[in-house]
């Protein structure tokens, strides 16, 4: 991991006042004009109260890909256990080619606390979801490597960031270490990130391929302490209920430090 050129991104829930695709497209355009490096969307089919309206992240990202030229973008995060992997393979390659190689795939176990697993017949048991996540990632890698044509623009593959909750356990760390980045959720402070960075380095061993350590901060929070602790991407995250005017104003102010 290297933090010398840490990047800054926007991280949005496409809900309620941010649910309209044209709103998300407009915000992505503003982010690119204002110097941000990335634009990432929560990926849910429903969400707990008080959220009422939810947009499909993947359709919105396709629109964003067509109106931006530089931004890296992606879903943060997609629970692969509720997806058909061959369909995800087609979607990711199409998005990657549509954008000229700017897609990052965020994945994780997901959670049923938002009511989007059991009510729809999806797998609830976390161990089984973990197994399906690992299996799905291996299948995706095979599809991207040439089992499906065309292949992605990016080589050796579309970057995969794996999410895991703090305090992190060994298995999520080992899973992330096999891929291209780790997104530890609910970190209490930069000191915890420094601990995660050390654990990831140990788990990766002698690998020299690029690896991202991704964190989220609130609007107005300083990124520098997180970058010093090892973050390669710092995402400014907006809460549920955020209003589009407020989000746009913050985006247009630029990433700052």
One Martini backbone bead per residue (centre of mass of N, CA, C, O) as a GRO file, in nm:
protein
  257
    1UNK     BB    1   0.098   0.035   0.019
    2UNK     BB    2   0.008   0.378  -0.075
    3UNK     BB    3  -0.022   0.741   0.040
    4UNK     BB    4   0.099   0.971  -0.140
    5UNK     BB    5  -0.179   0.936  -0.348
    6UNK     BB    6  -0.433   0.996  -0.216
    7UNK     BB    7  -0.782   0.961  -0.243
    8UNK     BB    8  -1.101   1.118  -0.331
    9UNK     BB    9  -1.445   1.063  -0.227
   10UNK     BB   10  -1.784   0.986  -0.291
   11UNK     BB   11  -2.060   0.883  -0.057
   12UNK     BB   12  -2.386   0.750  -0.146
   13UNK     BB   13  -2.728   0.744  -0.082
   14UNK     BB   14  -2.991   0.646  -0.312
   15UNK     BB   15  -3.209   0.833  -0.140
   16UNK     BB   16  -3.481   1.006  -0.172
   17UNK     BB   17  -3.338   1.305  -0.242
   18UNK     BB   18  -3.123   1.093  -0.413
   19UNK     BB   19  -3.300   0.901  -0.622
   20UNK     BB   20  -3.256   1.048  -0.876
   21UNK     BB   21  -3.070   1.004  -1.151
   22UNK     BB   22  -3.020   1.307  -1.225
   23UNK     BB   23  -2.896   1.374  -0.952
   24UNK     BB   24  -2.652   1.180  -0.964
   25UNK     BB   25  -2.535   1.291  -1.224
   26UNK     BB   26  -2.494   1.582  -1.127
   27UNK     BB   27  -2.304   1.508  -0.889
   28UNK     BB   28  -2.085   1.373  -1.060
   29UNK     BB   29  -2.012   1.615  -1.229
   30UNK     BB   30  -1.932   1.794  -0.989
   31UNK     BB   31  -1.706   1.613  -0.885
   32UNK     BB   32  -1.524   1.631  -1.133
   33UNK     BB   33  -1.500   1.945  -1.144
   34UNK     BB   34  -1.397   1.952  -0.817
   35UNK     BB   35  -1.161   1.704  -0.786
   36UNK     BB   36  -1.258   1.433  -0.766
   37UNK     BB   37  -1.191   1.070  -0.789
   38UNK     BB   38  -1.480   0.964  -0.669
   39UNK     BB   39  -1.799   0.758  -0.707
   40UNK     BB   40  -2.024   0.620  -0.459
   41UNK     BB   41  -2.275   0.358  -0.407
   42UNK     BB   42  -2.518   0.231  -0.259
   43UNK     BB   43  -2.641  -0.125  -0.235
   44UNK     BB   44  -2.996  -0.151  -0.262
   45UNK     BB   45  -3.347  -0.263  -0.243
   46UNK     BB   46  -3.371  -0.179   0.059
   47UNK     BB   47  -3.479   0.007   0.363
   48UNK     BB   48  -3.494   0.130   0.655
   49UNK     BB   49  -3.624   0.321   0.864
   50UNK     BB   50  -3.700   0.625   0.699
   51UNK     BB   51  -3.677   0.499   0.436
   52UNK     BB   52  -3.851   0.498   0.108
   53UNK     BB   53  -3.643   0.552  -0.129
   54UNK     BB   54  -3.485   0.351  -0.400
   55UNK     BB   55  -3.208   0.312  -0.595
   56UNK     BB   56  -3.034   0.181  -0.857
   57UNK     BB   57  -2.699   0.169  -0.874
   58UNK     BB   58  -2.633   0.045  -1.157
   59UNK     BB   59  -2.794   0.236  -1.336
   60UNK     BB   60  -2.665   0.496  -1.232
   61UNK     BB   61  -2.370   0.419  -1.311
   62UNK     BB   62  -2.417   0.412  -1.614
   63UNK     BB   63  -2.484   0.711  -1.637
   64UNK     BB   64  -2.220   0.817  -1.511
   65UNK     BB   65  -2.024   0.696  -1.724
   66UNK     BB   66  -2.139   0.891  -1.966
   67UNK     BB   67  -2.066   1.189  -1.798
   68UNK     BB   68  -1.774   1.085  -1.752
   69UNK     BB   69  -1.391   1.060  -1.754
   70UNK     BB   70  -1.236   1.014  -1.449
   71UNK     BB   71  -1.405   0.878  -1.257
   72UNK     BB   72  -1.429   0.667  -1.006
   73UNK     BB   73  -1.654   0.378  -0.969
   74UNK     BB   74  -1.921   0.228  -0.753
   75UNK     BB   75  -2.027  -0.019  -0.549
   76UNK     BB   76  -2.114   0.029  -0.179
   77UNK     BB   77  -2.209  -0.274  -0.137
   78UNK     BB   78  -2.210  -0.603  -0.282
   79UNK     BB   79  -2.402  -0.884  -0.223
   80UNK     BB   80  -2.331  -1.181  -0.375
   81UNK     BB   81  -2.550  -1.377  -0.249
   82UNK     BB   82  -2.790  -1.203  -0.423
   83UNK     BB   83  -2.633  -1.296  -0.686
   84UNK     BB   84  -2.567  -1.359  -1.020
   85UNK     BB   85  -2.257  -1.400  -1.136
   86UNK     BB   86  -2.293  -1.393  -1.446
   87UNK     BB   87  -2.439  -1.118  -1.437
   88UNK     BB   88  -2.217  -0.956  -1.299
   89UNK     BB   89  -2.008  -0.999  -1.516
   90UNK     BB   90  -2.159  -0.847  -1.740
   91UNK     BB   91  -2.196  -0.578  -1.592
   92UNK     BB   92  -1.900  -0.507  -1.524
   93UNK     BB   93  -1.785  -0.512  -1.811
   94UNK     BB   94  -1.974  -0.304  -1.932
   95UNK     BB   95  -1.895  -0.073  -1.738
   96UNK     BB   96  -1.593  -0.074  -1.796
   97UNK     BB   97  -1.621  -0.013  -2.103
   98UNK     BB   98  -1.799   0.240  -2.088
   99UNK     BB   99  -1.559   0.393  -1.896
  100UNK     BB  100  -1.259   0.299  -1.965
  101UNK     BB  101  -1.173   0.175  -1.676
  102UNK     BB  102  -1.350   0.280  -1.376
  103UNK     BB  103  -1.418   0.028  -1.215
  104UNK     BB  104  -1.531  -0.059  -0.882
  105UNK     BB  105  -1.576  -0.346  -0.672
  106UNK     BB  106  -1.797  -0.372  -0.411
  107UNK     BB  107  -1.791  -0.608  -0.134
  108UNK     BB  108  -2.010  -0.834   0.067
  109UNK     BB  109  -2.236  -0.982   0.292
  110UNK     BB  110  -2.429  -0.824   0.432
  111UNK     BB  111  -2.771  -0.750   0.562
  112UNK     BB  112  -3.094  -0.799   0.740
  113UNK     BB  113  -3.167  -0.518   0.881
  114UNK     BB  114  -3.313  -0.411   0.592
  115UNK     BB  115  -3.493  -0.638   0.453
  116UNK     BB  116  -3.310  -0.793   0.186
  117UNK     BB  117  -3.338  -1.113   0.234
  118UNK     BB  118  -3.565  -1.293   0.359
  119UNK     BB  119  -3.815  -1.159   0.202
  120UNK     BB  120  -3.651  -1.267  -0.084
  121UNK     BB  121  -3.499  -1.554  -0.034
  122UNK     BB  122  -3.235  -1.512   0.098
  123UNK     BB  123  -2.947  -1.551   0.247
  124UNK     BB  124  -2.871  -1.538   0.606
  125UNK     BB  125  -2.640  -1.697   0.675
  126UNK     BB  126  -2.317  -1.588   0.722
  127UNK     BB  127  -2.152  -1.837   0.633
  128UNK     BB  128  -2.291  -1.872   0.359
  129UNK     BB  129  -2.232  -1.590   0.254
  130UNK     BB  130  -1.925  -1.624   0.264
  131UNK     BB  131  -1.908  -1.858   0.067
  132UNK     BB  132  -2.047  -1.710  -0.172
  133UNK     BB  133  -1.842  -1.486  -0.193
  134UNK     BB  134  -1.592  -1.652  -0.257
  135UNK     BB  135  -1.710  -1.803  -0.499
  136UNK     BB  136  -1.791  -1.552  -0.664
  137UNK     BB  137  -1.507  -1.429  -0.699
  138UNK     BB  138  -1.382  -1.666  -0.853
  139UNK     BB  139  -1.581  -1.659  -1.089
  140UNK     BB  140  -1.531  -1.371  -1.180
  141UNK     BB  141  -1.232  -1.407  -1.249
  142UNK     BB  142  -1.287  -1.612  -1.476
  143UNK     BB  143  -1.461  -1.439  -1.655
  144UNK     BB  144  -1.255  -1.201  -1.688
  145UNK     BB  145  -1.013  -1.397  -1.802
  146UNK     BB  146  -1.216  -1.539  -2.059
  147UNK     BB  147  -1.483  -1.699  -2.028
  148UNK     BB  148  -1.570  -1.420  -2.111
  149UNK     BB  149  -1.699  -1.220  -2.378
  150UNK     BB  150  -1.567  -0.964  -2.307
  151UNK     BB  151  -1.322  -0.807  -2.157
  152UNK     BB  152  -1.188  -0.606  -1.962
  153UNK     BB  153  -1.000  -0.329  -1.958
  154UNK     BB  154  -0.885  -0.415  -1.706
  155UNK     BB  155  -0.556  -0.499  -1.569
  156UNK     BB  156  -0.616  -0.811  -1.461
  157UNK     BB  157  -0.869  -0.649  -1.327
  158UNK     BB  158  -1.122  -0.562  -1.157
  159UNK     BB  159  -1.143  -0.399  -0.885
  160UNK     BB  160  -1.153  -0.527  -0.540
  161UNK     BB  161  -1.355  -0.440  -0.264
  162UNK     BB  162  -1.357  -0.537   0.079
  163UNK     BB  163  -1.580  -0.567   0.333
  164UNK     BB  164  -1.560  -0.481   0.697
  165UNK     BB  165  -1.604  -0.500   1.031
  166UNK     BB  166  -1.557  -0.340   1.317
  167UNK     BB  167  -1.386  -0.561   1.438
  168UNK     BB  168  -1.163  -0.743   1.281
  169UNK     BB  169  -1.130  -1.045   1.130
  170UNK     BB  170  -0.947  -1.283   0.984
  171UNK     BB  171  -1.115  -1.364   0.736
  172UNK     BB  172  -1.172  -1.083   0.607
  173UNK     BB  173  -0.874  -1.015   0.575
  174UNK     BB  174  -0.797  -1.253   0.392
  175UNK     BB  175  -0.991  -1.188   0.170
  176UNK     BB  176  -0.890  -0.904   0.098
  177UNK     BB  177  -0.586  -0.985   0.042
  178UNK     BB  178  -0.670  -1.136  -0.238
  179UNK     BB  179  -0.724  -0.858  -0.348
  180UNK     BB  180  -0.754  -0.480  -0.380
  181UNK     BB  181  -0.924  -0.421  -0.105
  182UNK     BB  182  -1.019  -0.237   0.203
  183UNK     BB  183  -1.342  -0.180   0.391
  184UNK     BB  184  -1.360  -0.052   0.695
  185UNK     BB  185  -1.624  -0.050   0.913
  186UNK     BB  186  -1.655   0.156   1.186
  187UNK     BB  187  -1.426   0.328   1.256
  188UNK     BB  188  -1.312   0.519   1.531
  189UNK     BB  189  -1.003   0.565   1.423
  190UNK     BB  190  -0.684   0.595   1.298
  191UNK     BB  191  -0.562   0.378   1.485
  192UNK     BB  192  -0.730   0.145   1.374
  193UNK     BB  193  -0.620   0.165   1.086
  194UNK     BB  194  -0.326   0.101   1.153
  195UNK     BB  195  -0.389  -0.185   1.243
  196UNK     BB  196  -0.510  -0.283   0.976
  197UNK     BB  197  -0.265  -0.228   0.797
  198UNK     BB  198  -0.082  -0.434   0.937
  199UNK     BB  199  -0.263  -0.686   0.894
  200UNK     BB  200  -0.267  -0.673   0.587
  201UNK     BB  201   0.035  -0.694   0.539
  202UNK     BB  202   0.057  -0.977   0.668
  203UNK     BB  203  -0.157  -1.120   0.484
  204UNK     BB  204  -0.004  -1.055   0.205
  205UNK     BB  205   0.291  -1.041   0.226
  206UNK     BB  206   0.481  -1.052  -0.079
  207UNK     BB  207   0.296  -0.881  -0.216
  208UNK     BB  208   0.303  -0.610  -0.490
  209UNK     BB  209   0.036  -0.532  -0.544
  210UNK     BB  210  -0.201  -0.326  -0.548
  211UNK     BB  211  -0.351  -0.157  -0.250
  212UNK     BB  212  -0.649  -0.072  -0.077
  213UNK     BB  213  -0.742   0.171   0.179
  214UNK     BB  214  -1.072   0.228   0.297
  215UNK     BB  215  -1.248   0.529   0.396
  216UNK     BB  216  -1.483   0.706   0.606
  217UNK     BB  217  -1.616   1.040   0.621
  218UNK     BB  218  -1.727   1.330   0.715
  219UNK     BB  219  -1.832   1.624   0.657
  220UNK     BB  220  -1.539   1.818   0.736
  221UNK     BB  221  -1.345   1.602   0.776
  222UNK     BB  222  -1.031   1.506   0.814
  223UNK     BB  223  -0.801   1.320   0.613
  224UNK     BB  224  -0.501   1.317   0.709
  225UNK     BB  225  -0.503   1.107   0.949
  226UNK     BB  226  -0.584   0.867   0.759
  227UNK     BB  227  -0.348   0.880   0.567
  228UNK     BB  228  -0.126   0.844   0.786
  229UNK     BB  229  -0.260   0.549   0.866
  230UNK     BB  230  -0.311   0.428   0.534
  231UNK     BB  231  -0.489   0.565   0.340
  232UNK     BB  232  -0.586   0.567  -0.018
  233UNK     BB  233  -0.894   0.615   0.055
  234UNK     BB  234  -1.126   0.898   0.096
  235UNK     BB  235  -1.464   0.908   0.198
  236UNK     BB  236  -1.732   1.115   0.166
  237UNK     BB  237  -2.007   1.075   0.383
  238UNK     BB  238  -2.357   1.046   0.355
  239UNK     BB  239  -2.643   1.060   0.508
  240UNK     BB  240  -2.934   0.999   0.591
  241UNK     BB  241  -3.130   1.261   0.459
  242UNK     BB  242  -2.988   1.398   0.252
  243UNK     BB  243  -2.957   1.692   0.070
  244UNK     BB  244  -2.891   1.791  -0.243
  245UNK     BB  245  -2.795   2.081  -0.186
  246UNK     BB  246  -2.587   2.005   0.032
  247UNK     BB  247  -2.423   1.803  -0.133
  248UNK     BB  248  -2.345   1.990  -0.365
  249UNK     BB  249  -2.199   2.202  -0.199
  250UNK     BB  250  -1.980   2.011  -0.089
  251UNK     BB  251  -1.870   1.912  -0.357
  252UNK     BB  252  -1.799   2.204  -0.476
  253UNK     BB  253  -1.569   2.249  -0.251
  254UNK     BB  254  -1.417   1.998  -0.244
  255UNK     BB  255  -1.171   1.788  -0.092
  256UNK     BB  256  -0.926   1.941  -0.009
  257UNK     BB  257  -0.704   1.752   0.180
   0.00000   0.00000   0.00000
